[in-house]
Amino acid sequence: MIADVKKTAEQKMKKTVEALKSDLAKVRTGRAHTGLLDHIMVDYYGTPTPIPQVGNVTLLDARTIGVTPWDRKMANVIDKAIRNSELGLNPATVGETVRVPMPPLTEERRKELTKVVRQEGENARVAVRNVRRDAIHHLKELLKQKRVAEDEERRAQDDVQKLTDRHIAEIDKLLQQKEADLMAI
């Protein structure tokens, strides 16, 4: 019973950290990365499809993403989809390859993005703490129902707290890395 509560709490905390990683990957730094285009959908013969499923997405250099569609007719559709996205990118079609240069970030924009990153991190910390609260609540319920001893429940609470501390430290480390990436010129 206690093992189940701890295992569930750890799984939920891991999912929270993974969600934060994917959210942080969407925040644009000055460098190009292929994951930036993953959520942009194109109309592939009537079906909304993510760009990586209609072409090969590669890094041409540190500040340029290249998209080579498998179907030549899709180059203009991909170009249009990237232009219309909220990313503020200005792609150029060269032959059958769509080149997406990454504009350099201004200092003001970097600071705004840092605030966004910190807010995402705080949301992740709150989610981890909520998982801890729920796990401790379940442990206290088990104690009330006399299904576990007091000392077992106390040890389990300490374990849940250690899990929480470990995951919050991991969140802080991710935030520091992302902020360093944002502020690097």
PyMOL commands that place a pseudoatom at each C-alpha (Angstrom):
pseudoatom trace, name=CA, resn=MET, resi=1, chain=A, elem=C, hetatm=0, pos=[0.000, 0.000, 0.000]
pseudoatom trace, name=CA, resn=ILE, resi=2, chain=A, elem=C, hetatm=0, pos=[2.701, 2.485, 1.007]
pseudoatom trace, name=CA, resn=ALA, resi=3, chain=A, elem=C, hetatm=0, pos=[4.854, 1.350, -1.901]
pseudoatom trace, name=CA, resn=ASP, resi=4, chain=A, elem=C, hetatm=0, pos=[1.945, 2.001, -4.280]
pseudoatom trace, name=CA, resn=VAL, resi=5, chain=A, elem=C, hetatm=0, pos=[1.465, 5.539, -2.938]
pseudoatom trace, name=CA, resn=LYS, resi=6, chain=A, elem=C, hetatm=0, pos=[5.189, 6.309, -3.271]
pseudoatom trace, name=CA, resn=LYS, resi=7, chain=A, elem=C, hetatm=0, pos=[5.388, 4.769, -6.744]
pseudoatom trace, name=CA, resn=THR, resi=8, chain=A, elem=C, hetatm=0, pos=[2.364, 6.741, -7.967]
pseudoatom trace, name=CA, resn=ALA, resi=9, chain=A, elem=C, hetatm=0, pos=[3.772, 9.964, -6.513]
pseudoatom trace, name=CA, resn=GLU, resi=10, chain=A, elem=C, hetatm=0, pos=[7.146, 9.388, -8.177]
pseudoatom trace, name=CA, resn=GLN, resi=11, chain=A, elem=C, hetatm=0, pos=[5.527, 8.657, -11.556]
pseudoatom trace, name=CA, resn=LYS, resi=12, chain=A, elem=C, hetatm=0, pos=[3.426, 11.832, -11.375]
pseudoatom trace, name=CA, resn=MET, resi=13, chain=A, elem=C, hetatm=0, pos=[6.468, 13.909, -10.403]
pseudoatom trace, name=CA, resn=LYS, resi=14, chain=A, elem=C, hetatm=0, pos=[8.469, 12.466, -13.303]
pseudoatom trace, name=CA, resn=LYS, resi=15, chain=A, elem=C, hetatm=0, pos=[5.627, 13.322, -15.680]
pseudoatom trace, name=CA, resn=THR, resi=16, chain=A, elem=C, hetatm=0, pos=[5.627, 16.889, -14.352]
pseudoatom trace, name=CA, resn=VAL, resi=17, chain=A, elem=C, hetatm=0, pos=[9.369, 17.220, -15.001]
pseudoatom trace, name=CA, resn=GLU, resi=18, chain=A, elem=C, hetatm=0, pos=[8.955, 15.760, -18.513]
pseudoatom trace, name=CA, resn=ALA, resi=19, chain=A, elem=C, hetatm=0, pos=[6.124, 18.202, -19.233]
pseudoatom trace, name=CA, resn=LEU, resi=20, chain=A, elem=C, hetatm=0, pos=[8.373, 21.061, -18.100]
pseudoatom trace, name=CA, resn=LYS, resi=21, chain=A, elem=C, hetatm=0, pos=[11.159, 19.831, -20.404]
pseudoatom trace, name=CA, resn=SER, resi=22, chain=A, elem=C, hetatm=0, pos=[8.814, 19.834, -23.393]
pseudoatom trace, name=CA, resn=ASP, resi=23, chain=A, elem=C, hetatm=0, pos=[7.446, 23.280, -22.458]
pseudoatom trace, name=CA, resn=LEU, resi=24, chain=A, elem=C, hetatm=0, pos=[10.950, 24.690, -22.131]
pseudoatom trace, name=CA, resn=ALA, resi=25, chain=A, elem=C, hetatm=0, pos=[11.936, 23.201, -25.488]
pseudoatom trace, name=CA, resn=LYS, resi=26, chain=A, elem=C, hetatm=0, pos=[9.224, 25.320, -27.105]
pseudoatom trace, name=CA, resn=VAL, resi=27, chain=A, elem=C, hetatm=0, pos=[10.702, 28.550, -25.704]
pseudoatom trace, name=CA, resn=ARG, resi=28, chain=A, elem=C, hetatm=0, pos=[12.918, 29.924, -28.431]
pseudoatom trace, name=CA, resn=THR, resi=29, chain=A, elem=C, hetatm=0, pos=[16.534, 30.746, -27.685]
pseudoatom trace, name=CA, resn=GLY, resi=30, chain=A, elem=C, hetatm=0, pos=[18.854, 32.423, -30.183]
pseudoatom trace, name=CA, resn=ARG, resi=31, chain=A, elem=C, hetatm=0, pos=[19.899, 29.016, -31.493]
pseudoatom trace, name=CA, resn=ALA, resi=32, chain=A, elem=C, hetatm=0, pos=[17.953, 26.884, -33.928]
pseudoatom trace, name=CA, resn=HIS, resi=33, chain=A, elem=C, hetatm=0, pos=[16.671, 23.452, -32.953]
pseudoatom trace, name=CA, resn=THR, resi=34, chain=A, elem=C, hetatm=0, pos=[14.467, 21.117, -34.940]
pseudoatom trace, name=CA, resn=GLY, resi=35, chain=A, elem=C, hetatm=0, pos=[11.927, 20.658, -32.134]
pseudoatom trace, name=CA, resn=LEU, resi=36, chain=A, elem=C, hetatm=0, pos=[10.806, 24.245, -32.702]
pseudoatom trace, name=CA, resn=LEU, resi=37, chain=A, elem=C, hetatm=0, pos=[8.699, 23.198, -35.705]
pseudoatom trace, name=CA, resn=ASP, resi=38, chain=A, elem=C, hetatm=0, pos=[7.221, 20.015, -34.165]
pseudoatom trace, name=CA, resn=HIS, resi=39, chain=A, elem=C, hetatm=0, pos=[3.879, 21.550, -33.197]
pseudoatom trace, name=CA, resn=ILE, resi=40, chain=A, elem=C, hetatm=0, pos=[3.275, 23.480, -36.451]
pseudoatom trace, name=CA, resn=MET, resi=41, chain=A, elem=C, hetatm=0, pos=[0.605, 21.763, -38.553]
pseudoatom trace, name=CA, resn=VAL, resi=42, chain=A, elem=C, hetatm=0, pos=[0.375, 21.820, -42.347]
pseudoatom trace, name=CA, resn=ASP, resi=43, chain=A, elem=C, hetatm=0, pos=[-2.539, 20.827, -44.537]
pseudoatom trace, name=CA, resn=TYR, resi=44, chain=A, elem=C, hetatm=0, pos=[-1.335, 17.555, -46.088]
pseudoatom trace, name=CA, resn=TYR, resi=45, chain=A, elem=C, hetatm=0, pos=[-4.026, 16.733, -48.654]
pseudoatom trace, name=CA, resn=GLY, resi=46, chain=A, elem=C, hetatm=0, pos=[-6.830, 17.725, -46.308]
pseudoatom trace, name=CA, resn=THR, resi=47, chain=A, elem=C, hetatm=0, pos=[-5.300, 16.319, -43.107]
pseudoatom trace, name=CA, resn=PRO, resi=48, chain=A, elem=C, hetatm=0, pos=[-3.580, 18.545, -40.514]
pseudoatom trace, name=CA, resn=THR, resi=49, chain=A, elem=C, hetatm=0, pos=[-0.123, 17.003, -40.124]
pseudoatom trace, name=CA, resn=PRO, resi=50, chain=A, elem=C, hetatm=0, pos=[2.966, 18.111, -38.111]
pseudoatom trace, name=CA, resn=ILE, resi=51, chain=A, elem=C, hetatm=0, pos=[5.873, 19.342, -40.247]
pseudoatom trace, name=CA, resn=PRO, resi=52, chain=A, elem=C, hetatm=0, pos=[8.259, 16.495, -39.220]
pseudoatom trace, name=CA, resn=GLN, resi=53, chain=A, elem=C, hetatm=0, pos=[5.765, 14.003, -40.737]
pseudoatom trace, name=CA, resn=VAL, resi=54, chain=A, elem=C, hetatm=0, pos=[5.755, 15.639, -44.187]
pseudoatom trace, name=CA, resn=GLY, resi=55, chain=A, elem=C, hetatm=0, pos=[9.470, 16.333, -44.576]
pseudoatom trace, name=CA, resn=ASN, resi=56, chain=A, elem=C, hetatm=0, pos=[12.970, 16.006, -43.237]
pseudoatom trace, name=CA, resn=VAL, resi=57, chain=A, elem=C, hetatm=0, pos=[13.750, 18.686, -40.614]
pseudoatom trace, name=CA, resn=THR, resi=58, chain=A, elem=C, hetatm=0, pos=[17.491, 19.335, -40.147]
pseudoatom trace, name=CA, resn=LEU, resi=59, chain=A, elem=C, hetatm=0, pos=[19.849, 21.987, -38.842]
pseudoatom trace, name=CA, resn=LEU, resi=60, chain=A, elem=C, hetatm=0, pos=[21.697, 23.673, -41.708]
pseudoatom trace, name=CA, resn=ASP, resi=61, chain=A, elem=C, hetatm=0, pos=[23.822, 25.695, -39.258]
pseudoatom trace, name=CA, resn=ALA, resi=62, chain=A, elem=C, hetatm=0, pos=[23.526, 27.036, -35.691]
pseudoatom trace, name=CA, resn=ARG, resi=63, chain=A, elem=C, hetatm=0, pos=[20.881, 29.614, -36.675]
pseudoatom trace, name=CA, resn=THR, resi=64, chain=A, elem=C, hetatm=0, pos=[19.106, 27.965, -39.617]
pseudoatom trace, name=CA, resn=ILE, resi=65, chain=A, elem=C, hetatm=0, pos=[16.618, 25.093, -39.806]
pseudoatom trace, name=CA, resn=GLY, resi=66, chain=A, elem=C, hetatm=0, pos=[16.089, 23.328, -43.128]
pseudoatom trace, name=CA, resn=VAL, resi=67, chain=A, elem=C, hetatm=0, pos=[12.910, 21.501, -44.096]
pseudoatom trace, name=CA, resn=THR, resi=68, chain=A, elem=C, hetatm=0, pos=[13.019, 19.245, -47.155]
pseudoatom trace, name=CA, resn=PRO, resi=69, chain=A, elem=C, hetatm=0, pos=[9.501, 17.972, -47.915]
pseudoatom trace, name=CA, resn=TRP, resi=70, chain=A, elem=C, hetatm=0, pos=[9.110, 14.451, -49.230]
pseudoatom trace, name=CA, resn=ASP, resi=71, chain=A, elem=C, hetatm=0, pos=[6.504, 15.748, -51.671]
pseudoatom trace, name=CA, resn=ARG, resi=72, chain=A, elem=C, hetatm=0, pos=[7.841, 18.690, -53.708]
pseudoatom trace, name=CA, resn=LYS, resi=73, chain=A, elem=C, hetatm=0, pos=[4.428, 20.382, -53.814]
pseudoatom trace, name=CA, resn=MET, resi=74, chain=A, elem=C, hetatm=0, pos=[4.481, 20.753, -50.011]
pseudoatom trace, name=CA, resn=ALA, resi=75, chain=A, elem=C, hetatm=0, pos=[7.339, 23.323, -49.877]
pseudoatom trace, name=CA, resn=ASN, resi=76, chain=A, elem=C, hetatm=0, pos=[5.016, 26.332, -50.296]
pseudoatom trace, name=CA, resn=VAL, resi=77, chain=A, elem=C, hetatm=0, pos=[2.472, 24.896, -47.844]
pseudoatom trace, name=CA, resn=ILE, resi=78, chain=A, elem=C, hetatm=0, pos=[5.219, 24.401, -45.215]
pseudoatom trace, name=CA, resn=ASP, resi=79, chain=A, elem=C, hetatm=0, pos=[6.547, 27.922, -45.858]
pseudoatom trace, name=CA, resn=LYS, resi=80, chain=A, elem=C, hetatm=0, pos=[3.060, 29.391, -45.361]
pseudoatom trace, name=CA, resn=ALA, resi=81, chain=A, elem=C, hetatm=0, pos=[2.415, 27.360, -42.189]
pseudoatom trace, name=CA, resn=ILE, resi=82, chain=A, elem=C, hetatm=0, pos=[5.686, 28.547, -40.600]
pseudoatom trace, name=CA, resn=ARG, resi=83, chain=A, elem=C, hetatm=0, pos=[4.931, 32.176, -41.531]
pseudoatom trace, name=CA, resn=ASN, resi=84, chain=A, elem=C, hetatm=0, pos=[1.446, 31.959, -40.005]
pseudoatom trace, name=CA, resn=SER, resi=85, chain=A, elem=C, hetatm=0, pos=[2.688, 30.341, -36.755]
pseudoatom trace, name=CA, resn=GLU, resi=86, chain=A, elem=C, hetatm=0, pos=[3.118, 32.372, -33.575]
pseudoatom trace, name=CA, resn=LEU, resi=87, chain=A, elem=C, hetatm=0, pos=[6.896, 31.884, -33.677]
pseudoatom trace, name=CA, resn=GLY, resi=88, chain=A, elem=C, hetatm=0, pos=[7.566, 35.041, -35.693]
pseudoatom trace, name=CA, resn=LEU, resi=89, chain=A, elem=C, hetatm=0, pos=[9.840, 33.283, -38.179]
pseudoatom trace, name=CA, resn=ASN, resi=90, chain=A, elem=C, hetatm=0, pos=[10.392, 34.311, -41.801]
pseudoatom trace, name=CA, resn=PRO, resi=91, chain=A, elem=C, hetatm=0, pos=[11.193, 31.224, -43.917]
pseudoatom trace, name=CA, resn=ALA, resi=92, chain=A, elem=C, hetatm=0, pos=[12.573, 31.296, -47.469]
pseudoatom trace, name=CA, resn=THR, resi=93, chain=A, elem=C, hetatm=0, pos=[12.025, 28.577, -50.054]
pseudoatom trace, name=CA, resn=VAL, resi=94, chain=A, elem=C, hetatm=0, pos=[15.175, 27.727, -52.000]
pseudoatom trace, name=CA, resn=GLY, resi=95, chain=A, elem=C, hetatm=0, pos=[14.372, 25.118, -54.662]
pseudoatom trace, name=CA, resn=GLU, resi=96, chain=A, elem=C, hetatm=0, pos=[12.583, 22.376, -52.763]
pseudoatom trace, name=CA, resn=THR, resi=97, chain=A, elem=C, hetatm=0, pos=[14.111, 23.206, -49.364]
pseudoatom trace, name=CA, resn=VAL, resi=98, chain=A, elem=C, hetatm=0, pos=[12.498, 25.633, -46.922]
pseudoatom trace, name=CA, resn=ARG, resi=99, chain=A, elem=C, hetatm=0, pos=[15.197, 27.544, -45.017]
pseudoatom trace, name=CA, resn=VAL, resi=100, chain=A, elem=C, hetatm=0, pos=[14.117, 28.985, -41.658]
pseudoatom trace, name=CA, resn=PRO, resi=101, chain=A, elem=C, hetatm=0, pos=[16.670, 31.485, -40.292]
pseudoatom trace, name=CA, resn=MET, resi=102, chain=A, elem=C, hetatm=0, pos=[16.442, 32.257, -36.579]
pseudoatom trace, name=CA, resn=PRO, resi=103, chain=A, elem=C, hetatm=0, pos=[16.502, 36.010, -35.925]
pseudoatom trace, name=CA, resn=PRO, resi=104, chain=A, elem=C, hetatm=0, pos=[18.718, 37.075, -33.021]
pseudoatom trace, name=CA, resn=LEU, resi=105, chain=A, elem=C, hetatm=0, pos=[16.875, 37.859, -29.807]
pseudoatom trace, name=CA, resn=THR, resi=106, chain=A, elem=C, hetatm=0, pos=[16.894, 41.384, -28.413]
pseudoatom trace, name=CA, resn=GLU, resi=107, chain=A, elem=C, hetatm=0, pos=[17.849, 41.957, -24.778]
pseudoatom trace, name=CA, resn=GLU, resi=108, chain=A, elem=C, hetatm=0, pos=[14.275, 42.951, -23.936]
pseudoatom trace, name=CA, resn=ARG, resi=109, chain=A, elem=C, hetatm=0, pos=[12.861, 39.792, -25.539]
pseudoatom trace, name=CA, resn=ARG, resi=110, chain=A, elem=C, hetatm=0, pos=[15.417, 37.644, -23.674]
pseudoatom trace, name=CA, resn=LYS, resi=111, chain=A, elem=C, hetatm=0, pos=[14.242, 39.107, -20.357]
pseudoatom trace, name=CA, resn=GLU, resi=112, chain=A, elem=C, hetatm=0, pos=[10.591, 38.478, -21.276]
pseudoatom trace, name=CA, resn=LEU, resi=113, chain=A, elem=C, hetatm=0, pos=[11.390, 34.875, -22.181]
pseudoatom trace, name=CA, resn=THR, resi=114, chain=A, elem=C, hetatm=0, pos=[13.275, 34.461, -18.897]
pseudoatom trace, name=CA, resn=LYS, resi=115, chain=A, elem=C, hetatm=0, pos=[10.123, 35.541, -17.040]
pseudoatom trace, name=CA, resn=VAL, resi=116, chain=A, elem=C, hetatm=0, pos=[8.097, 33.008, -19.044]
pseudoatom trace, name=CA, resn=VAL, resi=117, chain=A, elem=C, hetatm=0, pos=[10.612, 30.270, -18.209]
pseudoatom trace, name=CA, resn=ARG, resi=118, chain=A, elem=C, hetatm=0, pos=[10.515, 31.142, -14.499]
pseudoatom trace, name=CA, resn=GLN, resi=119, chain=A, elem=C, hetatm=0, pos=[6.699, 31.039, -14.534]
pseudoatom trace, name=CA, resn=GLU, resi=120, chain=A, elem=C, hetatm=0, pos=[6.762, 27.596, -16.199]
pseudoatom trace, name=CA, resn=GLY, resi=121, chain=A, elem=C, hetatm=0, pos=[9.211, 26.431, -13.533]
pseudoatom trace, name=CA, resn=GLU, resi=122, chain=A, elem=C, hetatm=0, pos=[7.030, 27.748, -10.723]
pseudoatom trace, name=CA, resn=ASN, resi=123, chain=A, elem=C, hetatm=0, pos=[4.018, 25.954, -12.209]
pseudoatom trace, name=CA, resn=ALA, resi=124, chain=A, elem=C, hetatm=0, pos=[6.028, 22.721, -12.291]
pseudoatom trace, name=CA, resn=ARG, resi=125, chain=A, elem=C, hetatm=0, pos=[7.135, 23.184, -8.664]
pseudoatom trace, name=CA, resn=VAL, resi=126, chain=A, elem=C, hetatm=0, pos=[3.522, 23.740, -7.603]
pseudoatom trace, name=CA, resn=ALA, resi=127, chain=A, elem=C, hetatm=0, pos=[2.458, 20.597, -9.477]
pseudoatom trace, name=CA, resn=VAL, resi=128, chain=A, elem=C, hetatm=0, pos=[5.167, 18.545, -7.717]
pseudoatom trace, name=CA, resn=ARG, resi=129, chain=A, elem=C, hetatm=0, pos=[4.095, 19.938, -4.338]
pseudoatom trace, name=CA, resn=ASN, resi=130, chain=A, elem=C, hetatm=0, pos=[0.469, 19.075, -5.101]
pseudoatom trace, name=CA, resn=VAL, resi=131, chain=A, elem=C, hetatm=0, pos=[1.531, 15.494, -5.838]
pseudoatom trace, name=CA, resn=ARG, resi=132, chain=A, elem=C, hetatm=0, pos=[3.345, 15.453, -2.470]
pseudoatom trace, name=CA, resn=ARG, resi=133, chain=A, elem=C, hetatm=0, pos=[0.239, 16.785, -0.696]
pseudoatom trace, name=CA, resn=ASP, resi=134, chain=A, elem=C, hetatm=0, pos=[-1.952, 14.116, -2.308]
pseudoatom trace, name=CA, resn=ALA, resi=135, chain=A, elem=C, hetatm=0, pos=[0.502, 11.332, -1.431]
pseudoatom trace, name=CA, resn=ILE, resi=136, chain=A, elem=C, hetatm=0, pos=[0.716, 12.455, 2.206]
pseudoatom trace, name=CA, resn=HIS, resi=137, chain=A, elem=C, hetatm=0, pos=[-3.089, 12.660, 2.324]
pseudoatom trace, name=CA, resn=HIS, resi=138, chain=A, elem=C, hetatm=0, pos=[-3.314, 9.039, 1.084]
pseudoatom trace, name=CA, resn=LEU, resi=139, chain=A, elem=C, hetatm=0, pos=[-0.770, 7.951, 3.705]
pseudoatom trace, name=CA, resn=LYS, resi=140, chain=A, elem=C, hetatm=0, pos=[-2.769, 9.629, 6.481]
pseudoatom trace, name=CA, resn=GLU, resi=141, chain=A, elem=C, hetatm=0, pos=[-5.923, 7.917, 5.213]
pseudoatom trace, name=CA, resn=LEU, resi=142, chain=A, elem=C, hetatm=0, pos=[-4.146, 4.548, 5.420]
pseudoatom trace, name=CA, resn=LEU, resi=143, chain=A, elem=C, hetatm=0, pos=[-3.106, 5.399, 8.994]
pseudoatom trace, name=CA, resn=LYS, resi=144, chain=A, elem=C, hetatm=0, pos=[-6.687, 6.385, 9.938]
pseudoatom trace, name=CA, resn=GLN, resi=145, chain=A, elem=C, hetatm=0, pos=[-7.974, 3.107, 8.544]
pseudoatom trace, name=CA, resn=LYS, resi=146, chain=A, elem=C, hetatm=0, pos=[-5.299, 1.371, 10.658]
pseudoatom trace, name=CA, resn=ARG, resi=147, chain=A, elem=C, hetatm=0, pos=[-3.840, -0.339, 7.574]
pseudoatom trace, name=CA, resn=VAL, resi=148, chain=A, elem=C, hetatm=0, pos=[-0.314, 0.894, 8.398]
pseudoatom trace, name=CA, resn=ALA, resi=149, chain=A, elem=C, hetatm=0, pos=[1.606, 1.640, 11.586]
pseudoatom trace, name=CA, resn=GLU, resi=150, chain=A, elem=C, hetatm=0, pos=[2.467, 5.201, 12.650]
pseudoatom trace, name=CA, resn=ASP, resi=151, chain=A, elem=C, hetatm=0, pos=[6.208, 4.781, 12.208]
pseudoatom trace, name=CA, resn=GLU, resi=152, chain=A, elem=C, hetatm=0, pos=[5.725, 3.285, 8.712]
pseudoatom trace, name=CA, resn=GLU, resi=153, chain=A, elem=C, hetatm=0, pos=[3.529, 6.232, 7.769]
pseudoatom trace, name=CA, resn=ARG, resi=154, chain=A, elem=C, hetatm=0, pos=[6.112, 8.703, 9.121]
pseudoatom trace, name=CA, resn=ARG, resi=155, chain=A, elem=C, hetatm=0, pos=[8.947, 7.004, 7.167]
pseudoatom trace, name=CA, resn=ALA, resi=156, chain=A, elem=C, hetatm=0, pos=[6.806, 7.025, 4.026]
pseudoatom trace, name=CA, resn=GLN, resi=157, chain=A, elem=C, hetatm=0, pos=[6.150, 10.762, 4.473]
pseudoatom trace, name=CA, resn=ASP, resi=158, chain=A, elem=C, hetatm=0, pos=[9.903, 11.343, 4.749]
pseudoatom trace, name=CA, resn=ASP, resi=159, chain=A, elem=C, hetatm=0, pos=[10.444, 9.333, 1.550]
pseudoatom trace, name=CA, resn=VAL, resi=160, chain=A, elem=C, hetatm=0, pos=[7.786, 11.354, -0.268]
pseudoatom trace, name=CA, resn=GLN, resi=161, chain=A, elem=C, hetatm=0, pos=[9.472, 14.562, 0.931]
pseudoatom trace, name=CA, resn=LYS, resi=162, chain=A, elem=C, hetatm=0, pos=[12.846, 13.315, -0.366]
pseudoatom trace, name=CA, resn=LEU, resi=163, chain=A, elem=C, hetatm=0, pos=[11.215, 12.534, -3.731]
pseudoatom trace, name=CA, resn=THR, resi=164, chain=A, elem=C, hetatm=0, pos=[9.746, 16.029, -3.790]
pseudoatom trace, name=CA, resn=ASP, resi=165, chain=A, elem=C, hetatm=0, pos=[13.085, 17.655, -2.959]
pseudoatom trace, name=CA, resn=ARG, resi=166, chain=A, elem=C, hetatm=0, pos=[14.852, 15.637, -5.681]
pseudoatom trace, name=CA, resn=HIS, resi=167, chain=A, elem=C, hetatm=0, pos=[12.320, 16.568, -8.370]
pseudoatom trace, name=CA, resn=ILE, resi=168, chain=A, elem=C, hetatm=0, pos=[12.274, 20.254, -7.392]
pseudoatom trace, name=CA, resn=ALA, resi=169, chain=A, elem=C, hetatm=0, pos=[16.093, 20.296, -7.568]
pseudoatom trace, name=CA, resn=GLU, resi=170, chain=A, elem=C, hetatm=0, pos=[15.846, 18.791, -11.066]
pseudoatom trace, name=CA, resn=ILE, resi=171, chain=A, elem=C, hetatm=0, pos=[13.325, 21.490, -12.057]
pseudoatom trace, name=CA, resn=ASP, resi=172, chain=A, elem=C, hetatm=0, pos=[15.662, 24.202, -10.727]
pseudoatom trace, name=CA, resn=LYS, resi=173, chain=A, elem=C, hetatm=0, pos=[18.561, 22.732, -12.710]
pseudoatom trace, name=CA, resn=LEU, resi=174, chain=A, elem=C, hetatm=0, pos=[16.485, 22.732, -15.918]
pseudoatom trace, name=CA, resn=LEU, resi=175, chain=A, elem=C, hetatm=0, pos=[15.493, 26.358, -15.316]
pseudoatom trace, name=CA, resn=GLN, resi=176, chain=A, elem=C, hetatm=0, pos=[19.091, 27.444, -14.743]
pseudoatom trace, name=CA, resn=GLN, resi=177, chain=A, elem=C, hetatm=0, pos=[20.172, 25.766, -17.991]
pseudoatom trace, name=CA, resn=LYS, resi=178, chain=A, elem=C, hetatm=0, pos=[17.354, 27.382, -19.972]
pseudoatom trace, name=CA, resn=GLU, resi=179, chain=A, elem=C, hetatm=0, pos=[18.002, 30.833, -18.498]
pseudoatom trace, name=CA, resn=ALA, resi=180, chain=A, elem=C, hetatm=0, pos=[21.707, 30.496, -19.323]
pseudoatom trace, name=CA, resn=ASP, resi=181, chain=A, elem=C, hetatm=0, pos=[20.771, 29.543, -22.909]
pseudoatom trace, name=CA, resn=LEU, resi=182, chain=A, elem=C, hetatm=0, pos=[18.450, 32.541, -23.172]
pseudoatom trace, name=CA, resn=MET, resi=183, chain=A, elem=C, hetatm=0, pos=[20.947, 35.051, -21.850]
pseudoatom trace, name=CA, resn=ALA, resi=184, chain=A, elem=C, hetatm=0, pos=[23.863, 33.724, -23.937]
pseudoatom trace, name=CA, resn=ILE, resi=185, chain=A, elem=C, hetatm=0, pos=[24.456, 35.893, -26.977]
for i in range(1, 185): cmd.bond("trace and resi %d" % i, "trace and resi %d" % (i + 1))
show_as sticks, trace
zoom trace
